[in-house]
Amino acid sequence: MSDATASTFRNWMCVVCGFIYREADGLPEEGIAPGTRWEEVPDTWTCPDCGVTKDDFEMIELE
């Protein structure tokens, strides 16, 4: 459990359209730098595919 590197980045999926926000990748085209934690994404941010708010995202595990 000492693996506190990039593996600690999480992924968040839009429950409406399936868009996935990856903390490790960020969204540079939207001004969100790689490595930006979900908590640091502005509350005013909306899904780039369907326009819903962060409230409609859930954390998911990706392999």
C-alpha positions in Angstrom: 0.0 0.0 0.0 3.0 2.3 -0.4 2.2 2.8 -4.1 1.4 6.6 -3.9 2.3 7.5 -7.4 0.3 7.9 -10.6 -1.8 4.9 -9.5 -3.5 7.1 -7.0 -5.1 9.1 -9.7 -8.8 8.4 -10.1 -11.2 8.4 -13.0 -14.7 9.9 -13.0 -17.5 8.9 -15.4 -20.5 10.9 -16.5 -23.5 8.8 -15.7 -25.5 10.5 -18.4 -23.2 10.0 -21.5 -20.3 7.9 -20.3 -17.6 10.6 -20.8 -14.6 9.8 -18.6 -12.4 12.4 -16.8 -9.0 11.0 -16.0 -7.2 12.9 -13.2 -3.8 11.8 -14.7 -4.6 13.2 -18.1 -6.7 16.3 -17.1 -8.4 18.2 -20.0 -5.7 20.6 -21.3 -8.0 21.7 -24.1 -10.3 23.1 -21.4 -7.6 24.5 -19.2 -7.4 21.6 -16.8 -3.8 20.5 -16.4 -2.8 16.8 -16.3 -2.7 15.7 -12.7 -5.7 17.9 -11.6 -7.7 16.1 -8.9 -11.4 15.9 -9.3 -11.9 18.1 -6.2 -9.8 20.8 -7.9 -11.9 20.9 -11.1 -14.1 24.0 -10.9 -17.7 23.4 -9.7 -18.8 25.4 -12.8 -17.2 22.9 -15.1 -19.6 20.8 -17.3 -19.2 17.6 -19.2 -17.7 18.4 -22.6 -19.9 15.8 -24.3 -23.4 16.4 -22.8 -23.1 19.5 -20.6 -24.1 18.1 -17.2 -22.4 19.2 -14.0 -19.9 17.4 -11.8 -22.9 16.1 -9.7 -23.6 13.7 -12.5 -20.2 12.0 -12.3 -19.2 8.9 -10.3 -15.7 7.6 -9.5 -14.9 4.4 -11.4 -12.1 1.9 -11.5 -10.3 1.4 -14.8 -7.9 -1.3 -15.7 
